[in-house]
């Protein structure tokens, strides 16, 4: 568990500078920009939460369904964002998704898996729209998308490991994690 905490702390510290640029429309479309983009706090928290939720709420043989649903919807949302399709309140939706992931972690098995997976996909679509909106007109999507998918998979992996480590934790651990996500999402909403 200490190594997991160090890894998560390292990811947060690396992502902190990126949080300021997460949705600024800076238009960089490189593999490196794609690798760094999900390290903005909103994306980082949501993607780790998907892994944690999947590790606990889904049966052992289906635990990758949450991360896979997220990544597929993320890619679809990013493609839609590049095409100029997107809701005007994407930033609100991204911030709200962090708070809702907190609610999912409060009682990870309360929803049927299909509804939880539907929420994961809906949140990913919003995050993808934010990713896609980052690209400047005419910029290459391939490298940027490959980068954010690799980092997303790594963050999901951290979440899956964290969820397995937390599976038998006391209820207060889950409440603290859920509350932290909820407060973070509300704080992000308040900054918009």
C-alpha positions in Angstrom: 0.0 0.0 0.0 2.8 2.6 0.7 4.1 2.2 -2.9 0.5 2.8 -4.2 0.3 6.0 -2.1 3.7 7.1 -3.4 2.6 6.5 -7.0 -0.7 8.4 -6.6 1.1 11.3 -4.9 3.6 11.3 -7.7 0.9 11.4 -10.3 -0.9 14.3 -8.5 2.4 16.3 -8.2 3.2 15.7 -11.8 -0.3 16.7 -12.8 -0.6 19.8 -10.7 1.1 22.1 -13.2 -0.9 20.5 -16.0 -4.2 21.3 -14.1 -3.7 25.0 -15.0 -3.5 24.1 -18.7 -6.0 21.3 -18.7 -8.7 23.1 -20.7 -7.1 26.3 -21.7 -7.4 25.6 -25.4 -3.7 25.7 -25.9 -4.0 23.7 -29.1 -0.9 21.4 -28.7 -1.4 18.2 -30.6 1.5 16.0 -29.9 2.0 12.7 -28.3 3.6 14.5 -25.3 0.7 16.8 -24.9 -1.7 13.9 -25.0 0.4 12.0 -22.4 0.3 15.1 -20.0 -3.3 16.2 -20.6 -5.0 13.6 -18.4 -2.8 14.6 -15.5 -5.0 17.7 -14.9 -6.7 17.2 -11.6 -10.2 16.7 -12.9 -9.2 14.0 -15.4 -6.7 12.4 -13.0 -9.3 12.0 -10.2 -12.0 10.8 -12.5 -9.8 8.2 -14.2 -8.4 6.8 -11.0 -12.0 6.7 -9.6 -13.1 4.6 -12.6 -10.4 2.0 -11.7 -11.3 2.0 -8.0 -15.0 1.6 -8.7 -14.4 -1.1 -11.3 -12.2 -3.1 -8.9 -14.9 -3.2 -6.3 -18.2 -3.0 -8.1 -17.6 -5.3 -11.0 -17.1 -9.1 -10.8 -13.5 -10.3 -11.0 -13.7 -11.4 -14.6 -15.3 -8.0 -15.8 -13.2 -5.5 -13.9 -11.7 -4.1 -17.1 -15.1 -3.3 -18.4 -15.1 0.1 -16.6 -11.8 1.2 -17.9 -12.6 -0.1 -21.4 -16.0 1.7 -21.5 -14.3 4.8 -20.3 -11.5 4.7 -22.9 -13.9 3.9 -25.8 -16.3 6.7 -24.9 -13.3 9.1 -24.2 -12.0 8.5 -27.7 -15.5 9.0 -29.2 -16.0 12.2 -27.2 -12.5 13.5 -28.3 -13.3 12.8 -31.9 -16.6 14.6 -31.5 -14.8 17.5 -29.8 -12.3 17.7 -32.7 -15.2 17.8 -35.1 -16.7 20.8 -33.3 -19.5 18.8 -31.7 -20.0 19.4 -28.0 -22.0 20.8 -25.3 -21.5 24.4 -24.2 -21.3 23.2 -20.6 -18.6 20.6 -21.0 -16.4 22.1 -18.2 -19.4 21.9 -15.8 -20.0 18.3 -16.8 -16.3 17.3 -16.3 -16.2 18.9 -12.8 -19.6 17.4 -11.9 -18.4 14.0 -13.0 -15.7 14.1 -10.3 -18.4 14.7 -7.7 -20.6 11.9 -9.1 -17.7 9.5 -9.0 -17.4 10.4 -5.3 -21.1 9.3 -5.0 -20.3 6.0 -6.8 -17.4 5.3 -4.4 -19.6 6.0 -1.4 -21.6 2.9 -2.2 -19.8 1.1 -5.1 -22.2 -1.8 -5.3 -25.4 0.2 -4.8 -26.1 0.6 -8.5 -26.4 -2.3 -10.9 -23.2 -2.7 -12.9 -24.9 -1.7 -16.1 -26.0 1.7 -14.7 -22.5 2.3 -13.2 -20.9 1.5 -16.6 -23.4 3.8 -18.3 -22.3 6.6 -16.0 -18.6 5.8 -16.6 -19.2 6.1 -20.4 -21.2 9.3 -20.0 -18.5 10.9 -17.9 -15.9 9.7 -20.4 -17.8 11.3 -23.2 -17.6 14.6 -21.5 -13.9 14.2 -20.7 -13.3 13.3 -24.3 -15.1 16.4 -25.6 -12.8 18.4 -23.4 -9.8 16.6 -24.8 -11.0 17.1 -28.4 -11.7 20.8 -27.9 -8.0 21.2 -27.1 -6.8 20.6 -30.6 -6.2 23.6 -32.9 -7.9 23.4 -36.3 -6.0 21.2 -38.7 -3.9 19.6 -35.9 -3.1 15.9 -35.9 -5.4 13.9 -33.7 -3.5 10.6 -33.8 -0.5 11.4 -31.6 -2.6 13.4 -29.1 -5.2 10.6 -28.8 -2.6 7.9 -28.4 -1.0 10.0 -25.6 -4.1 10.6 -23.6 -5.2 6.9 -24.0 -1.9 5.6 -22.7 -2.0 7.9 -19.6 -5.7 7.1 -19.1 -4.9 3.4 -19.1 -2.1 3.9 -16.6 -4.4 6.0 -14.3 -7.1 3.3 -14.6 -4.5 0.7 -13.6 -3.6 2.8 -10.5 -7.3 2.9 -9.7 -7.7 -0.8 -10.1 -4.8 -1.5 -7.8 -6.1 1.0 -5.3 -9.5 -0.5 -5.4 -8.2 -4.0 -4.8 -6.1 -2.6 -1.9 -9.2 -0.8 -0.5 -11.6 -3.7 -1.1 -11.6 -4.8 2.5 -10.9 -1.5 4.1 -13.1 0.0 6.8 -16.1 1.9 5.7 -14.6 5.2 6.9 -11.8 4.8 4.2 -14.4 4.6 1.5 -16.3 7.5 3.0 -13.1 9.6 3.1 -12.2 8.7 -0.5 -15.8 9.4 -1.7 -16.0 12.6 0.3 -12.6 13.8 -1.1 -13.8 13.3 -4.6 -17.1 15.0 -3.9 -15.5 18.0 -2.3 -12.9 18.2 -5.2 -15.7 18.1 -7.8 -17.7 20.8 -6.0 -14.6 22.9 -5.6 -14.0 22.6 -9.4 -17.6 23.6 -10.1 -17.2 26.6 -7.8 -14.2 27.8 -9.8 -16.0 27.8 -13.1 
